[in-house]
Amino acid sequence: MHRLKDKTMLIETVSAPAGLSTGTRSAGAAIAAATIVSTIFVALDRSGGGSNPMQILQGIAGLTLLKEAVHGVAIASVCAYAFGYTSLSRRLGLYRPLVLSGLVVYLIGCIAMVAATLLDGFVTPHIAADAIRATDPARVQFAYDLVHYIGVVLNDAAKLGWILQAAGAAAWSLVLLGERGAARIVGVLGVLSSVLVCALVAVSTVNMSMAALLGVLLAQLVWNLAAAAFLFRRPIDPARRPV
């Protein structure tokens, strides 16, 4: 009975990495594709302009289809990241408190990012499109004020999402620092990326400057591509993993 149990455990130990490798390669592809596609679509996004409430609302309404496309891709990308980093957590070992807590925090950050994306890409343009058909100036002003304060809310939601995602990445990176070779390099990049994201968010105003926003996106891009590359590599030998 003991021999059979030992043999079963040996088979599981040997065969698990092969299956895990296939799964993590799919996750790495998802993260890499989401990073590239979302970066392209973010570059396509723009504001409508205008000098008074009606013109500003008209500008936003005129970009409804573009906003929906850009932010629809962004939501799909967040889902791809959630899948990819869940796979990364499984590979690093969900039995590790640091890995599991990093996953929980990261997924909450994904929820915050989806909320911000829905507000920016769908709710705001739809409010603007409805308001420009109004004949009552008070209704136009109300819609303009509403869009303005939704912008404040979505900025806060995005900042929260970035910080939580950075915290999750930092947790995984600390685990990777304890590994060898390329895994350690990925860990260093993850820690630097997380620190940069948190610093940029911390020093930014209510409405982030374009420089701060680009800095956050660049830091995330480096980490995402490094994590994707790591997931394409052969899994770490379970016998070498620290508990």
N, C-alpha and C positions, 0 to 999 in steps of 0.2 A: 504493500500500500504506500509506504514511504517512498519507494523507488519510483512508483508511478507518479506520485505527486511531484517529486524532484524532476522527473523527465518532462512533465507538463510545464513546470515553471521554466525549464531550460528552453523548451520550444517557444514559449511566449516571449522570453527574453531575446531570442535570436530572431524571431519572425517579426516582432513588433516594429523595429526600426524601418524595415523595408516598406511596410504599409504606411507607416508614419511619413516616410520620405515622399511617397506619392502624394499624400494629402497636403503636406506642407509645400510642395512645389506648386500645386494648384493655388494655395493660399498666397504664395509669393507672386505668382502671375496675377492674381486678383489685386494685390496691393500695388504692384508695378503699373498695371493697366489703369487702375483708378487714379494713381498719381499723375500719370502722363495725360490722360483724357481730361481730368478735372482741371489741371493746369492750363490746358489749351482753352477750355470753355471759360475759365475765370478771366483769361485775357480778352475774351470776346465781350465780357460784360461792360456796360457803361451806364452813365446817368443821363437823364433827359434834359437837364438844364431848365432855364426859365428865370424870370425876374419877379414874378408875382405868383400868388397861390394858384390861380387858374392855369397859368403857363407851366408851372412846375408839375401840377397834376396831369396836365395834358402830355407833358414830356414823359412822365412815368407810364401813363396809360399807353402811349405809343410804343413803348418797349415791352409790352406784356408778353408777346410770344417769345422774344429773346430772353426775358427774365425767366419765363417758365422753362425754356430749354436749358439755360445755364444752370438753374437751381435744381431742375430735375436730375441732371447729370450729377450735380453735387450730392444730392440725396442718395443716388445709386452708388456713388463713390464712398460715402460714409458707410453704407451697408457692406460694401466690399471690404473696407477697412475692418469693420466689426468681424467679418468672417476671417479675414487674414490674420488679425491679431489674436483671435480666439485660437486659431491653429498654432500660432507662435507660442501662446501660453501652454497649450497641450504639449508642445515639443519641449519647452523648458521644464515642464512638470507642474501640473496644477496642485500637486501635493505640497508645493512650496508656498508658504503664506505670502511671500513677497510677490510671487507670480500671480497668485489668485487675486490678491488685493489690487494689483496693477490692472488686471483684466476688468474687475468690477468698476474701478475708477474710470478706466478708458471707455467702457460701454456707457456709463452715465454721461461722459463727455460727448459721446456720439449722439445721445438723445438730445443734449443741449444744442449741438450743431444742427441736427435735423429741425429743431424748433426755430432756430435763427434762420435757417434756409427757407422754411415754409413762410415765415413772416416776410422775408425780403423778396422772395421770388414769386409768391402767389398772393398772399393777403394784401400787401401794399399795392401792387399793380391793380388788383381787382377793386380795391377801395377807390383808387384814382380813376379807373375807368367808369365806375358808377357815379362818382362825384362830378365829372365834367359834363354830364348830361343834366345836371341840376340847374334850375333857374333861380333858385334862392341863394343869394350871396352868403348867407349865414351857413348854409349847408356846405358850400364850397370851403369856407373858412374852417368849419368843423372837420371836414375831411383832411384838409391840409394840416391842421393841428394833430389829428389822429395819426396821419402818416409820419409826422415828425416824431411823436412820442413812441410809435412803433419802432422807428429807427433807433431810439435810445434803448428800448427793450431788446431788440435783436442784436445790438452791439454788445450788451451785457451778456446775453445768452452765448454769443460767439466767443467772447473772452472766457467765459466759464468753461465752454467746451474745449478751447485751446489749452487752458491750464490743466484741466482734468486729463486730457489726452497726453499732455506733456508729462504729467505725474505718472500715468500708466507706463509711458515709454521709459521714464527714468527708472521705475521699478524693475522692468525687464532688463534694462541696460546694466543695472547693478548686478543682476544675476549673470549676464553675459560677461561682465568683467572678471568673474571668477572662473571662466572657461579659458581655453587656450587658443592661440593662433588668431584666425580671422574673426572668431566670435568675440574676442576681446576688443578688436578694432571696432566692430559694430557697437559694442557696449560703450566705448569712448565717444563715438559719434552720437549715440543716443543720449548720453548724459549732456554733452555740449549742446545738442539741439534742444533738449528740454530746458536747460538753464536759459538759453537765448530766448525761447518762446515766453517763458515766465517773466523774464526781465523786460521784454518789449511790451507785454501786456501790462505789467505793473507800472511802467513809466508813461504809458499812453493816456491821453485825455479820454473823455466820454466817446468822442468820435476819433477813432484811430487815424493817424496820418498815413498817407500812402507809403511812406518809407517804412513805418512800423509794420504795416500790413504785409508789404513785400518781404520784410525780414522774417516774419512769422511763417509765411508760405515757403520761403527758401529753406528755413530750418526744418520744417516738416518734410519738404521734398527730400532733403538729404537723409533724414532718418528713415522715411518710407522706402526709399530705394535701397538703403543699406539693409533694412530688415527683410525686404524682398529678396535681395541677394543671399542673405543668410538662410532663408527658407528653401532656397534652391540647392543648398549644400547638403551633404550627407549628414544625417542626424548624429548628434553626440552619442558616443557609446554610453549606455545607461550605467555601466560599471564604473565609469569615471566621474559620474555626476555626484557632486556633494549633496548630502541630505540636508 
